[in-house]
Structures are given as structure tokens and as C-alpha cells.
Amino acid sequence: MIHEQFNHMEVYAFQKAKHNDQFCGDSYFFTETDEYFLCALADGLGSGKEAHESSMVAIAEIKAHYEQDSLEGLVRRANEAMKQMRGAVLTIFKMDFVREELTCISVGNIRLFVHSSTGKLTYPLPQSGYLSGRHCPLKIQTFPCEKESSFLIHSDGLDLRSPRQIGWRTPSIEEAYRLLLASISEDPPDDVTFLLGRLAK
């Protein structure tokens, strides 16, 4: 378990490899500045070492350039880095504290849910495909994201039958994290990663 308490955002992260393998094919990165919270999750195609390397390279590009590049620019960098690699799916989003909005780009089957303090659940629709080094048209989506909103981003290893089963209204985000954790087997059939966070008041 990874737990980070920033000025604006509290985040819990969990990751486990398929069948407790040495290599997990998922990689992630998140950070906060005075103006925004940024989060990215990549899932290398397949599993094992090659999937791990692909997702790590994609996230390394984002981590190295997030301060000076747009979301679209970051995804294009990650896509370019997939040449000669297996490839990866990727979702990246930014929560702007000043504008109170969330902007995201999602390529592939990583899911993102955003729950507002008023109870509205938003699910940005991902575009099909994956990052492979070839040209990839990108769809940028923007949604309102006010204070006390929560998010869940996860790879397809998390068997989430309904986003409504998440404890969005629990007093603490840790309680919601524990509920999700209870649904994961000791020997997962796929790499599983999820990040859960909540904005402060």
C-alpha cells in the first residue's frame, strides 16, 4: 500500500502482480503542485517482464516531462517511446484546483471514475486501441471537478462489477480503500493496480 497526503489530495495506491509474479505489467505516477493534481496509469500489453518494461517506459516519459508539457504532449511522448516495445494502454488525468475541472486522455481499457461531493458519478469513455509508436489520434475530455470529489483509476485486473459498490460516501478515503482491497484475491489472475483519492474541502 502507498499512501500520500498532499495539501489538496489524499491518495491510496495498491498494486499486485499476476499470480504474485516478480514483474507487474502496470506502472503509475502521481504528483501534486499548487495548481493541480496529475495522475497516470499504464498497463503493458500481456504480462511479465516485457509488459512491465513497456509500462515503466511510458510512465517514465510522463514523470520526466509533466512540468513543461500538456496532457496531449505527454501521451504522444509515451506513444513514441513504445517503438520497438510491446506497447501499453494508458490513462492520464489532471485535476485543476483553480478551475475545478478534470481533464483526461484515455487510450485502452484502464478505467477512471470520478465521484462528486453531490453524488454525481462520471466515467470518461476511453478510446479503443493502445500505444504502439504509430500515429494515435487522441480524445481529450474535460469535466467539472469540485472540492471533495473522489476518483478511482484502475487496470483491468480489478474485477469491479459496479462503480456503485465503491464506498464513495465513507467518512475517510481509507475506508473506501479497505473495501476495494477486500475484493482482491491473494493470487490474482491478472496484474491489478488501483489508485483511489479524494480532494480536500
Secondary structure by P-SEA (a helix, b strand, c coil): cbbbbcccbbbbbbbbcccccccccccccccccccbbbbbbbbcccccaaaaaaaaaaaaaaaaccccccaaaaaaaaaaaccccccccbbbbbbbcccccccccccccbbbbbbcccbbbbbcccccccccccbbbbbbbbbbbcccccccccccccccccccccccccccaaaaaaaaaaacccccccbbbbbbbbbcc
